[in-house]
Amino acid sequence: MQLCSKQAFQFKEQLKSIHSVQGICLGGLFVSLYVVLSLFNIRFSEILEFRLAFLALAAAAFYGGPLMGMTVGIAGDVISYFVTAQTAPFFPGFTMTYALMGFLFGLFLYRTKITLGRALVGGLTEFVISCTLSTFWLHLMYGMEWQYLLTIRLVKNTIALGVYTVLLYVFLNAFSRVLGANKASVKAIRS
């Protein structure tokens, strides 16, 4: 399996696509999906929660590539912070985290067939970023000991890895079917 998709590094084409009317509309829909999914976080404590908004990042990256994934990560995190009730102050480190996650999702999901292996790579990406960057940001915000945070988050992310992998596989396969049906209906209308 080739890790990165063949079109993932064609940034000029991705930029043109993002600036098209369809790209702007779909980007807005992905950001909206991100905000809605962020309402369904399962929070256990200030430092421990399961987030589902990464599915919107994966869908944006699957459809529009690394640039759209990164853009949706930035816009979605900022807007969801101000739309949803928060107990902590805004911290731009998490915005950078979701931008990076969206970009990385785009590298290996953009215009590819979704397999269990690709879903696992997506789950591992979320796992690594959550264990490293997110743990570091929480350490900076709350001043808690790094090893303590890492231990708690390793347990949580190990459990979440399987769940997130299955969610990515099911969600992106359904999304790709919707895109395929949409392309077929557009071709039928144009004929």
C-alpha positions in Angstrom: 0.0 0.0 0.0 1.3 3.4 -1.0 1.1 5.6 2.1 0.5 9.0 0.4 -2.0 9.4 -2.4 -0.6 10.3 -5.8 -2.5 13.6 -6.0 -1.8 14.7 -2.4 1.1 16.9 -3.4 -0.6 18.7 -6.3 -1.2 21.8 -4.2 -2.0 24.1 -7.1 -4.9 22.0 -8.2 -6.2 21.7 -4.6 -5.9 25.5 -4.2 -7.9 26.0 -7.4 -10.5 23.5 -6.2 -10.8 25.2 -2.8 -11.4 28.6 -4.5 -14.1 27.3 -6.8 -17.8 27.9 -5.8 -18.2 24.2 -5.2 -15.1 24.0 -3.1 -16.1 27.0 -0.9 -19.6 25.6 -0.4 -18.3 22.1 0.5 -15.6 23.6 2.7 -18.4 25.5 4.6 -20.4 22.3 4.9 -17.3 20.5 6.3 -16.8 23.2 8.8 -20.4 23.1 9.8 -20.2 19.3 10.2 -17.1 19.8 12.3 -19.0 22.2 14.6 -22.0 19.9 14.9 -19.8 16.9 15.7 -17.9 18.9 18.3 -21.2 19.2 20.2 -21.1 15.4 20.7 -17.8 15.2 22.5 -17.8 12.7 25.3 -16.1 14.4 28.1 -14.8 12.6 31.2 -12.7 15.4 32.7 -10.9 18.6 31.6 -8.1 16.5 30.1 -10.0 13.4 29.0 -12.6 13.4 26.3 -13.5 11.5 23.1 -14.0 13.8 20.1 -15.8 13.0 16.9 -15.1 16.2 14.9 -12.1 14.5 13.4 -14.5 12.7 11.0 -15.3 16.1 9.4 -11.5 16.7 8.9 -11.2 13.2 7.4 -14.1 13.9 5.0 -12.7 17.3 4.0 -9.3 15.8 3.4 -10.7 12.9 1.5 -12.7 15.2 -0.8 -10.3 18.2 -1.1 -6.9 17.1 -0.1 -4.4 18.3 2.5 -5.2 22.0 1.9 -8.9 21.6 2.5 -8.3 19.3 5.5 -6.0 21.9 7.0 -8.4 24.8 6.3 -11.4 23.0 7.8 -9.2 22.1 10.8 -8.4 25.8 11.4 -11.9 27.2 10.7 -13.7 24.4 12.4 -11.7 24.6 15.7 -12.0 28.3 16.0 -15.7 28.5 15.1 -16.6 25.5 17.3 -14.8 27.1 20.3 -16.9 30.2 20.0 -20.2 28.4 19.2 -20.1 25.8 21.9 -20.0 26.4 25.7 -16.4 26.1 26.9 -14.9 25.9 30.3 -11.3 26.6 29.3 -9.8 29.7 27.5 -9.1 29.6 23.8 -5.7 28.1 23.0 -4.3 28.3 19.5 -2.2 25.2 20.0 -5.3 23.0 19.5 -6.1 24.9 16.3 -2.6 24.1 15.0 -3.2 20.5 16.1 -6.4 20.2 14.0 -4.8 21.9 11.0 -2.0 19.4 11.1 -4.4 16.5 11.5 -6.5 17.7 8.5 -3.3 18.1 6.4 -2.0 14.6 7.3 -5.4 13.1 6.6 -5.2 14.7 3.2 -1.8 13.2 2.5 -3.1 9.6 2.6 -6.9 9.9 2.1 -7.1 12.3 -0.8 -8.7 10.5 -3.9 -8.0 7.0 -2.6 -10.0 3.9 -2.0 -10.8 3.7 1.7 -9.4 0.4 3.0 -9.1 -0.8 6.5 -5.4 -0.1 6.3 -6.0 3.5 5.4 -8.5 3.9 8.2 -5.9 2.4 10.6 -3.3 4.9 9.4 -6.0 7.7 10.0 -6.6 6.3 13.5 -2.9 6.1 14.2 -2.5 9.7 13.0 -5.1 10.8 15.5 -3.5 8.6 18.2 0.0 10.1 17.7 -1.1 13.7 17.5 -3.4 13.3 20.5 -0.7 11.6 22.6 2.0 14.1 21.7 0.7 17.6 20.7 -2.6 17.6 22.6 -0.9 16.3 25.7 1.7 19.0 25.4 -0.9 21.7 25.0 -2.8 20.4 28.1 0.5 20.4 30.0 1.1 24.1 29.1 -2.5 25.1 29.9 -3.0 23.4 33.2 0.6 22.9 34.4 0.0 19.3 35.1 2.9 16.9 35.1 3.7 15.6 31.6 4.1 11.9 32.6 0.8 11.9 34.4 -1.0 13.4 31.4 0.7 11.1 29.0 -0.2 8.0 31.0 -3.9 8.9 31.2 -4.0 9.9 27.5 -2.2 6.8 26.3 -4.9 4.6 28.0 -7.7 6.7 26.5 -6.1 6.9 23.0 -5.3 3.2 22.9 -9.0 2.4 23.6 -10.0 5.2 21.1 -7.7 3.9 18.3 -9.9 0.9 17.6 -13.1 2.9 17.8 -11.7 5.8 15.6 -10.4 3.3 13.0 -13.8 1.7 12.6 -15.6 5.0 12.6 -13.2 6.3 9.9 -13.6 3.2 7.8 -17.4 3.2 8.0 -17.9 7.0 7.7 -15.5 7.5 4.7 -16.8 4.5 2.8 -20.4 5.8 3.2 -19.2 9.3 2.2 -17.4 7.9 -0.9 -20.6 6.2 -2.0 -22.5 9.4 -1.6 -19.9 11.2 -3.7 -20.0 8.4 -6.3 -23.9 8.6 -6.5 -23.6 12.4 -6.7 -21.2 12.2 -9.7 -23.5 9.7 -11.5 -26.5 12.0 -11.0 -24.6 15.0 -12.3 -23.5 13.1 -15.4 -27.1 12.0 -16.0 -28.4 15.6 -15.6 -25.7 16.9 -18.1 -26.5 14.2 -20.7 
